[in-house]
Amino acid sequence: MKYPKGERGLYARFAKWLFEFYKKLWVQFFAAPVILAVPPAFITGFYGNKTLNAALTTLAPGVATFLAQEVIAAIAIAALYPTVLLVFAKSVVKQVDARGLNIDSLLMVAAAIDNVVGSKSKRFAAHASNHHNLSRDKAFEDITQPTKQIAEITRAVCDLFNALRTEKKRSLIRVVLATLDEQGQINGLPVYYPQDEPVRSTIEALNNPASAIRTAARSRRIVIIESIGNEFKKPKEKRKFVDTGNEEDNEGSLICYPVVYGSGKHVPYVISIHCDVAGYFKEAFRDLYEHTLQRFALRLSLEHSLFIIKENICEPNSQQA
């Protein structure tokens, strides 16, 4: 199993370093309280403590002059300073939490995968209870339904990303599974969720080599577009998104994940995940998206193998019959 790598982005690395640094006891019980309390106390003390006033005037005349001349601004700084620090602290914690595979998110991933396995288990159990009506020749063909399982896996991806939303609860997340032929051309968009949000872009438009789906398939790497609107501002040769004529697709953020099959020469599927809120998906979380979607890609690869076996073994037999 491939685990997420280290943080990407300067702020993400700084947030993790600061979070780990804060865990030190001397920081929690000495340095942090001093940083939080001393500057406001120092400013307010300047106006009421003659000794401090005289010392600051001697040691830092520029600061003393500012405090003497800009009383309102100085008091505002003293009042807002703790709030600013607390907001910054929350931002750091949020950055660390967002990158962490916490218990809740792990349970959501497990639940999504369990739903896929549960659907298959239920079908197998139904056939097992009716085994008297199964023939030896057709048992594999009747029980194995890779097309249904592929749809269940796609729905599980949609359910998971909707469940993982901690903010912007009203944002719409759509998941589309694109199928590709051996030449890397999109030949179908058979599965999409939610089912009341049909794919409005045509296959012809999406087959533009610069589309995010084609780019992911060609590079065999996840494509993350934080803001589709900003993507259009780039020179055409650097874009990873094409205008398909559907305005709803031309805003928000996007992930396209290629399902690499077998030896890696073929990408039969690309998982497209679109959110209508710009900035929802972030490049800094690339490794976490990869780690999560790889769990589903493995199951898609398995079902694709079953699909190929069934297509080559069962269908010829059906034609002969």
C-alpha positions as CSV (number, residue, x, y, z in Angstrom):
1,M,0.0,0.0,0.0
2,K,1.3,3.4,-0.9
3,Y,1.0,5.8,2.0
4,P,0.7,9.6,1.7
5,K,3.9,11.5,1.5
6,G,5.0,14.6,3.4
7,E,3.2,17.9,3.2
8,R,3.2,19.8,-0.1
9,G,3.3,23.6,0.1
10,L,5.2,26.0,2.3
11,Y,2.3,26.8,4.6
12,A,1.3,23.2,5.1
13,R,4.9,22.3,6.1
14,F,5.1,25.3,8.4
15,A,1.7,24.4,10.0
16,K,2.9,20.9,10.8
17,W,6.2,22.1,12.2
18,L,4.5,24.7,14.3
19,F,1.9,22.2,15.5
20,E,4.6,19.7,16.6
21,F,6.7,22.5,18.2
22,Y,3.7,23.6,20.3
23,K,3.5,20.1,21.8
24,K,6.7,20.8,23.8
25,L,5.8,21.4,27.4
26,W,7.9,24.5,27.8
27,V,6.2,26.0,24.8
28,Q,2.7,25.3,26.1
29,F,3.3,26.5,29.7
30,F,5.8,29.3,29.2
31,A,6.5,30.5,25.6
32,A,2.9,30.5,24.4
33,P,1.4,32.4,27.4
34,V,4.2,34.9,27.2
35,I,3.6,35.5,23.4
36,L,-0.1,35.8,23.9
37,A,-0.2,38.1,27.0
38,V,3.0,40.2,27.0
39,P,2.5,42.4,23.9
40,P,-1.0,43.6,24.9
41,A,0.2,44.1,28.6
42,F,3.3,45.9,27.3
43,I,1.3,48.4,25.2
44,T,-1.3,49.1,27.9
45,G,1.5,49.3,30.5
46,F,3.2,52.0,28.5
47,Y,0.4,54.4,29.3
48,G,0.1,53.7,33.1
49,N,3.6,52.7,34.2
50,K,6.1,55.6,34.3
51,T,9.1,53.3,34.7
52,L,8.2,51.2,31.6
53,N,7.4,54.5,29.7
54,A,10.9,55.9,30.5
55,A,12.7,52.6,29.7
56,L,11.0,52.2,26.3
57,T,11.6,55.9,25.4
58,T,15.3,55.3,26.1
59,L,15.7,51.8,24.5
60,A,13.2,52.1,21.6
61,P,12.3,55.8,21.0
62,G,10.6,55.0,17.6
63,V,8.2,52.6,19.3
64,A,7.6,55.0,22.2
65,T,6.9,57.8,19.8
66,F,4.3,55.7,17.9
67,L,2.6,54.7,21.1
68,A,2.5,58.3,22.3
69,Q,1.1,59.7,19.1
70,E,-1.1,56.8,17.9
71,V,-3.0,56.0,21.1
72,I,-6.2,54.7,19.4
73,A,-4.2,52.5,17.0
74,A,-2.1,51.2,19.8
75,I,-5.1,50.3,21.9
76,A,-6.8,48.6,18.9
77,I,-3.6,46.5,18.3
78,A,-3.6,45.5,21.9
79,A,-7.2,44.5,21.8
80,L,-7.1,42.6,18.5
81,Y,-3.7,40.9,19.0
82,P,-5.1,37.9,21.0
83,T,-7.9,37.4,18.5
84,V,-5.5,37.4,15.6
85,L,-3.3,34.9,17.3
86,L,-6.2,32.6,18.0
87,V,-7.5,32.8,14.4
88,F,-4.0,31.9,13.2
89,A,-3.8,29.0,15.7
90,K,-7.2,27.7,14.4
91,S,-5.9,28.0,10.9
92,V,-2.8,25.9,11.8
93,V,-5.0,23.2,13.5
94,K,-7.3,23.2,10.5
95,Q,-4.4,22.7,8.1
96,V,-3.1,19.8,10.2
97,D,-6.5,18.2,10.6
98,A,-7.3,18.6,6.9
99,R,-4.2,16.6,6.1
100,G,-4.7,14.0,8.7
101,L,-6.4,10.7,8.1
102,N,-8.4,11.1,11.3
103,I,-10.7,8.4,12.7
104,D,-13.9,9.9,11.2
105,S,-12.5,10.1,7.7
106,L,-11.0,6.6,8.0
107,L,-14.4,5.3,9.1
108,M,-16.1,7.0,6.1
109,V,-13.6,5.4,3.7
110,A,-14.3,2.0,5.4
111,A,-18.0,2.5,5.2
112,A,-17.9,3.4,1.5
113,I,-15.9,0.3,0.7
114,D,-18.1,-1.8,2.9
115,N,-21.1,-0.7,1.0
116,V,-19.5,-1.9,-2.2
117,V,-18.5,-5.3,-0.7
118,G,-22.0,-5.5,0.9
119,S,-23.7,-5.1,-2.4
120,K,-21.6,-7.9,-3.9
121,S,-22.1,-10.1,-0.8
122,K,-25.8,-9.7,-1.0
123,R,-25.9,-10.8,-4.6
124,F,-23.7,-13.8,-4.0
125,A,-25.9,-14.8,-1.0
126,A,-29.0,-14.6,-3.1
127,H,-27.5,-17.0,-5.7
128,A,-26.2,-19.3,-2.9
129,S,-29.7,-19.6,-1.4
130,N,-30.9,-20.4,-4.9
131,H,-28.1,-22.7,-5.9
132,H,-30.4,-25.5,-7.1
133,N,-31.3,-23.4,-10.1
134,L,-27.7,-22.6,-10.9
135,S,-26.0,-24.7,-13.6
136,R,-22.3,-25.4,-13.5
137,D,-21.8,-23.9,-16.9
138,K,-23.6,-20.6,-16.2
139,A,-22.8,-20.1,-12.5
140,F,-19.9,-17.7,-13.2
141,E,-21.9,-15.8,-15.8
142,D,-25.0,-15.4,-13.5
143,I,-23.2,-14.5,-10.3
144,T,-20.5,-12.2,-11.7
145,Q,-21.8,-8.8,-12.5
146,P,-18.8,-6.5,-13.0
147,T,-20.9,-3.7,-14.6
148,K,-23.1,-3.4,-11.6
149,Q,-20.1,-3.5,-9.2
150,I,-18.3,-0.8,-11.2
151,A,-21.4,1.4,-10.8
152,E,-21.5,0.7,-7.1
153,I,-17.8,1.6,-6.7
154,T,-18.4,4.9,-8.5
155,R,-21.4,5.7,-6.3
156,A,-19.3,4.9,-3.2
157,V,-16.7,7.5,-4.4
158,C,-19.5,10.1,-4.6
159,D,-20.9,9.1,-1.2
160,L,-17.5,9.3,0.4
161,F,-16.6,12.8,-0.9
162,N,-20.0,14.1,0.0
163,A,-19.6,12.6,3.5
164,L,-16.2,14.1,4.0
165,R,-17.5,17.7,3.5
166,T,-16.8,19.6,6.6
167,E,-17.6,23.0,5.1
168,K,-19.8,24.4,2.3
169,K,-22.4,21.7,3.0
170,R,-24.5,23.0,0.1
171,S,-21.8,22.5,-2.5
172,L,-22.6,20.0,-5.2
173,I,-20.1,17.1,-5.8
174,R,-20.6,15.1,-9.0
175,V,-18.7,12.0,-9.8
176,V,-18.5,10.6,-13.4
177,L,-16.7,7.5,-14.6
178,A,-15.3,7.7,-18.1
179,T,-14.3,4.6,-20.0
180,L,-11.4,4.7,-22.4
181,D,-10.3,2.4,-25.2
182,E,-6.8,1.1,-25.8
183,Q,-5.8,4.3,-27.7
184,G,-6.8,6.5,-24.7
185,Q,-9.9,7.8,-26.4
186,I,-13.0,8.3,-24.3
187,N,-15.7,5.9,-25.6
188,G,-18.3,6.2,-22.8
189,L,-19.6,8.0,-19.7
190,P,-21.8,5.1,-18.4
191,V,-21.9,6.0,-14.7
192,Y,-22.5,9.3,-12.9
193,Y,-23.7,10.3,-9.5
194,P,-26.0,11.9,-8.4
195,Q,-28.2,10.4,-11.0
196,D,-30.3,13.5,-11.3
197,E,-27.2,15.3,-12.5
198,P,-26.6,13.9,-16.0
199,V,-23.4,14.5,-17.9
200,R,-24.0,17.5,-20.1
201,S,-20.7,17.5,-21.9
202,T,-20.4,15.4,-25.1
203,I,-17.8,12.7,-25.5
204,E,-16.6,14.5,-28.6
205,A,-15.8,17.6,-26.6
206,L,-14.2,15.7,-23.7
207,N,-12.0,13.8,-26.2
208,N,-10.0,17.0,-26.7
209,P,-6.4,16.0,-25.8
210,A,-6.3,19.0,-23.4
211,S,-9.3,17.8,-21.4
212,A,-8.6,16.9,-17.7
213,I,-9.8,13.3,-18.3
214,R,-7.5,12.8,-21.3
215,T,-4.6,14.5,-19.5
216,A,-5.0,12.2,-16.5
217,A,-5.2,9.1,-18.8
218,R,-2.2,10.2,-20.8
219,S,0.0,11.1,-17.9
220,R,-1.2,8.3,-15.6
221,R,-1.3,10.8,-12.8
222,I,-4.0,12.5,-10.9
223,V,-5.1,15.9,-12.2
224,I,-6.2,18.5,-9.7
225,I,-7.6,21.8,-10.8
226,E,-8.2,24.1,-7.8
227,S,-10.1,26.7,-9.8
228,I,-11.5,26.0,-13.2
229,G,-12.1,29.7,-13.7
230,N,-8.4,30.4,-13.1
231,E,-7.4,27.6,-15.4
232,F,-9.1,29.4,-18.3
233,K,-6.8,32.4,-17.6
234,K,-3.7,30.3,-18.4
235,P,-2.3,30.1,-22.0
236,K,-4.1,27.4,-23.9
237,E,-1.1,25.2,-24.2
238,K,-0.8,25.0,-20.4
239,R,-4.4,24.3,-19.6
240,K,-5.7,21.0,-18.3
241,F,-9.3,21.8,-18.9
242,V,-11.3,22.5,-22.1
243,D,-14.6,24.4,-22.5
244,T,-17.2,21.9,-23.5
245,G,-19.9,24.4,-23.9
246,N,-21.6,23.7,-20.5
247,E,-21.3,26.7,-18.2
248,E,-21.9,24.6,-15.0
249,D,-18.8,22.6,-15.8
250,N,-16.7,25.8,-16.3
251,E,-16.6,26.8,-12.6
252,G,-15.6,25.1,-9.4
253,S,-12.8,22.6,-8.9
254,L,-12.0,19.2,-10.3
255,I,-10.1,16.0,-9.7
256,C,-9.5,13.4,-12.4
257,Y,-8.0,10.1,-11.2
258,P,-6.7,7.5,-13.8
259,V,-7.3,3.8,-13.0
260,V,-4.2,2.2,-14.4
261,Y,-4.8,-1.4,-15.3
262,G,-2.4,-4.3,-15.3
263,S,1.1,-3.5,-16.4
264,G,0.2,0.2,-16.7
265,K,-0.1,0.3,-20.5
266,H,-3.8,0.9,-20.4
267,V,-6.1,3.3,-18.5
268,P,-9.6,1.8,-18.9
269,Y,-11.3,4.3,-16.5
270,V,-10.9,7.8,-15.2
271,I,-12.8,9.0,-12.1
272,S,-13.9,12.6,-12.5
273,I,-14.9,14.4,-9.3
274,H,-16.3,17.9,-9.7
275,C,-17.3,20.4,-7.0
276,D,-19.1,23.6,-7.9
277,V,-17.1,25.6,-5.4
278,A,-13.8,27.0,-6.6
279,G,-10.8,26.1,-4.3
280,Y,-12.6,23.1,-2.8
281,F,-10.0,20.6,-4.0
282,K,-6.4,21.7,-3.3
283,E,-3.1,20.7,-4.8
284,A,-1.6,20.6,-1.3
285,F,-3.7,17.5,-0.6
286,R,-2.7,15.6,-3.7
287,D,-1.2,12.7,-1.8
288,L,-4.3,12.3,0.3
289,Y,-6.6,12.2,-2.7
290,E,-4.3,9.7,-4.3
291,H,-4.2,7.5,-1.2
292,T,-8.0,7.5,-0.9
293,L,-8.9,7.0,-4.6
294,Q,-6.3,4.2,-4.9
295,R,-8.5,2.1,-2.6
296,F,-11.4,2.4,-5.2
297,A,-9.1,2.1,-8.2
298,L,-7.9,-1.3,-7.0
299,R,-11.5,-2.6,-6.9
300,L,-12.3,-1.1,-10.3
301,S,-9.2,-3.0,-11.7
302,L,-10.5,-6.2,-10.2
303,E,-14.0,-5.7,-11.7
304,H,-12.4,-4.8,-15.0
305,S,-10.5,-8.1,-15.0
306,L,-13.8,-9.9,-14.3
307,F,-15.5,-7.9,-17.1
308,I,-12.8,-9.1,-19.6
309,I,-13.0,-12.7,-18.5
310,K,-16.8,-12.7,-18.7
311,E,-16.7,-11.0,-22.1
312,N,-14.3,-13.5,-23.5
313,I,-15.5,-16.7,-21.9
314,C,-19.2,-16.3,-21.3
315,E,-20.4,-14.3,-24.3
316,P,-18.9,-16.6,-26.9
317,N,-20.6,-19.5,-25.2
318,S,-23.9,-17.6,-25.3
319,Q,-23.5,-16.9,-29.0
320,Q,-22.8,-20.6,-29.6
321,A,-25.9,-21.6,-27.7
